[in-house]
């Protein structure tokens, strides 16, 4: 049987179908913990996850940034809490995971966004304190978060972990050897964890951003002019936005990426493919 639909009615039907398929809610009933969630990419992820119905716990060690982020976030949704913690401290990470699960009953999504970037000299001049500061947060701290989140996700039937790596973990960054090595470690850790836990219901992926306009990027470039030069030499003639990274992270956190695990998505606007540099 063929049903005839007039053009205006068909347009309305298509609009309704489009709206239905694009309604927010990809993280409904999901409890999401975001480290480094009070600034930069982490803040953008916090806002985006709330828009998609998630319950978000913002973790950061910067109390002032947490307060500012919560004020912004609560204009989107009231389903946001915060925990002040340093991910490089094992006991603080354990407490952060435990308190989240105790309050909400489960943990579905972990975004490991906490990280530091300190510019260093050539290898022979890198100081131990610089190496330790970067490694303890970017790699050891990320591992701590996974260590305590994974059993909770397995217990509740599965989950998704998204690690924020960097293009520097692939191509290196001569202005900070420890940062590059830490991010290479994040990429490899992602792969190994996926090997161990995908069969137990937890997907583990990473995003490797290129040059993104954040306060940290502006600090590491040491001037807005330096970022402008990066933008001029970029294949897209611009650098990325934190909100663009949030979309990639949302995809990996949601069921839209249900058949992806152990992957690192290079989100650099074609810079690496075009032979560009950080």
C-alpha positions in Angstrom: 0.0 0.0 0.0 1.4 3.4 -1.0 0.6 6.4 1.2 0.6 9.8 -0.4 2.1 12.6 1.7 1.7 16.2 0.6 5.0 18.2 0.4 4.3 20.5 3.4 3.4 17.6 5.6 6.5 15.6 4.4 8.7 18.6 5.3 7.1 18.7 8.8 7.6 14.9 9.2 11.3 15.2 8.2 11.9 18.0 10.6 10.3 16.0 13.4 12.4 13.0 12.6 15.6 15.1 12.5 14.7 16.7 15.8 14.0 13.3 17.4 17.3 11.9 16.2 19.3 14.9 17.4 17.6 15.5 20.7 20.0 15.9 23.6 20.2 13.0 26.0 23.1 10.8 24.9 24.3 10.7 28.5 21.0 10.4 30.2 21.4 8.4 33.5 25.2 8.4 33.1 27.4 9.5 35.9 30.5 11.2 34.4 33.7 12.2 36.3 35.9 14.7 34.5 39.4 15.4 35.9 40.8 18.8 35.0 37.2 19.7 34.5 37.4 23.3 35.7 39.2 24.8 32.7 40.1 24.5 29.1 39.0 21.3 27.3 37.8 19.9 30.6 35.4 22.8 31.2 34.0 22.5 27.6 33.5 18.8 28.2 31.7 19.5 31.5 29.2 21.9 29.7 28.7 19.5 26.8 28.0 16.5 29.0 25.5 18.4 31.0 23.7 19.5 27.8 23.5 15.8 26.9 21.8 14.9 30.2 24.8 13.5 32.1 25.4 13.9 35.8 28.9 15.4 36.0 31.5 15.5 38.8 34.1 18.1 38.1 37.5 17.2 39.6 40.3 19.8 39.8 42.9 21.1 42.2 42.2 24.8 41.4 39.5 25.9 43.8 38.8 29.2 42.1 38.5 27.6 38.7 36.0 25.0 40.1 33.8 27.8 41.6 33.8 29.6 38.3 33.0 26.5 36.3 30.2 25.5 38.6 28.6 28.9 38.2 28.7 28.5 34.4 27.6 24.9 34.4 24.6 25.4 36.6 23.1 27.7 34.1 22.9 24.5 31.9 22.0 21.9 34.5 21.9 21.4 38.2 23.3 17.9 37.9 26.8 18.9 38.5 29.0 18.5 41.6 32.7 19.1 42.3 35.6 17.5 44.1 38.8 19.3 44.8 41.6 16.7 44.3 45.1 16.3 43.0 45.2 13.3 40.7 48.9 12.7 41.4 48.0 11.7 45.0 46.8 8.1 45.2 44.7 8.6 48.4 42.9 11.6 46.9 42.1 9.7 43.7 40.8 6.7 45.7 38.6 9.0 47.8 37.3 10.8 44.7 36.2 7.6 43.0 34.7 6.2 46.2 32.8 9.4 47.1 31.4 9.6 43.5 30.1 6.0 43.6 28.8 6.3 47.2 26.8 9.3 46.2 25.4 8.2 42.8 25.7 4.4 43.0 27.8 3.9 39.9 30.3 5.5 37.6 29.8 5.3 33.8 32.2 7.7 32.2 35.7 8.9 33.2 37.4 11.6 31.2 41.0 12.0 32.2 41.7 15.6 31.4 44.0 16.7 34.2 47.4 17.7 32.9 50.3 20.1 33.1 52.6 21.5 30.5 55.9 23.0 31.5 58.3 24.3 29.0 61.7 22.7 29.4 65.2 23.0 27.8 67.0 20.3 26.0 67.2 16.9 27.7 70.5 17.5 29.5 69.0 20.5 31.2 65.7 19.0 32.2 65.4 19.1 36.0 64.1 16.2 38.1 61.4 18.4 39.6 60.1 19.3 36.1 60.1 15.7 35.0 58.3 14.5 38.1 55.7 17.3 38.1 54.7 16.5 34.5 54.8 12.7 34.8 53.1 12.6 38.2 50.1 14.4 36.9 49.9 13.5 33.2 50.7 9.8 33.3 50.8 8.5 36.9 47.8 10.5 37.9 45.8 9.3 34.9 46.8 5.7 35.7 45.6 6.2 39.3 42.2 7.4 38.1 41.9 4.4 35.8 43.1 2.0 38.5 40.2 2.9 40.8 37.5 3.6 38.2 37.9 0.4 36.3 36.7 -2.0 39.0 33.7 0.2 39.7 32.8 0.2 36.0 33.2 -3.5 35.7 31.0 -4.0 38.8 28.2 -1.9 37.4 28.2 -3.6 34.0 30.6 -1.4 31.9 31.6 2.1 31.1 33.7 4.3 28.9 37.1 5.9 29.7 38.4 8.8 27.5 42.0 9.9 28.0 43.1 13.2 26.8 46.5 12.7 25.1 48.1 15.1 22.7 49.6 15.3 19.2 52.9 15.7 21.0 52.7 12.1 22.1 52.9 11.2 18.4 55.2 13.7 16.9 57.0 15.0 20.0 57.5 18.6 21.2 61.0 19.9 21.5 60.0 22.6 23.9 58.9 20.0 26.5 60.4 16.6 26.3 58.7 15.3 29.5 55.3 16.5 28.3 55.7 14.6 25.0 56.8 11.5 26.7 54.0 11.6 29.2 51.4 11.9 26.4 53.0 9.1 24.5 52.6 7.1 27.6 48.9 8.0 27.8 48.4 6.7 24.2 50.1 3.4 25.0 48.4 3.0 28.4 45.0 3.5 26.6 45.8 0.6 24.2 46.9 -1.7 27.0 43.9 -0.9 29.2 41.6 -1.6 26.3 43.3 -4.9 25.7 42.7 -5.8 29.4 39.2 -4.4 30.0 37.2 -4.3 26.8 36.2 -7.9 27.3 35.0 -6.9 30.7 32.7 -4.2 29.4 34.8 -1.1 29.6 35.8 0.8 26.5 39.1 2.8 26.8 40.0 5.4 24.1 42.0 8.6 23.8 41.8 11.9 22.0 45.1 13.5 20.9 44.3 17.2 20.3 46.5 19.4 18.2 46.9 23.1 18.9 43.8 24.2 20.9 43.1 27.7 22.1 43.1 27.3 25.9 44.7 29.2 28.8 47.4 26.5 29.0 48.2 26.8 25.3 48.5 30.5 25.6 50.8 30.1 28.6 53.0 27.6 26.9 53.2 29.6 23.7 54.2 32.6 25.8 52.3 35.0 23.6 49.2 35.4 21.5 51.4 36.3 18.6 53.0 32.8 18.7 49.6 31.2 18.5 48.8 33.4 15.5 51.9 32.1 13.8 50.7 28.5 14.5 47.3 29.4 13.0 48.8 31.0 9.9 50.8 27.8 9.2 47.9 25.4 10.0 46.1 23.7 7.1 42.8 25.2 8.3 44.4 28.6 8.9 43.3 28.4 12.6 43.8 26.5 15.7 41.2 24.4 17.4 38.6 25.2 20.0 37.9 23.5 23.3 34.3 23.0 22.2 35.4 21.0 19.2 37.4 18.6 21.4 34.4 18.3 23.6 32.4 16.9 20.7 35.0 14.2 20.0 35.1 13.3 23.7 31.3 13.1 23.8 31.3 10.8 20.9 33.8 8.4 22.6 31.9 8.6 25.9 28.5 7.9 24.4 27.0 4.8 22.9 27.5 6.3 19.5 31.1 4.8 19.7 29.9 1.5 21.1 32.2 -0.6 18.8 35.4 1.5 19.4 38.0 0.7 22.1 41.7 1.0 22.2 41.7 3.9 19.7 43.4 7.2 19.8 41.7 9.8 17.7 44.1 12.5 16.4 42.0 15.7 16.4 44.4 18.3 15.0 42.6 19.7 12.0 44.9 17.9 9.5 48.1 19.4 10.9 49.9 16.1 11.2 48.7 14.9 7.8 49.9 18.2 6.3 53.4 17.9 7.8 52.7 20.7 10.3 54.3 21.1 13.7 53.0 21.8 17.2 
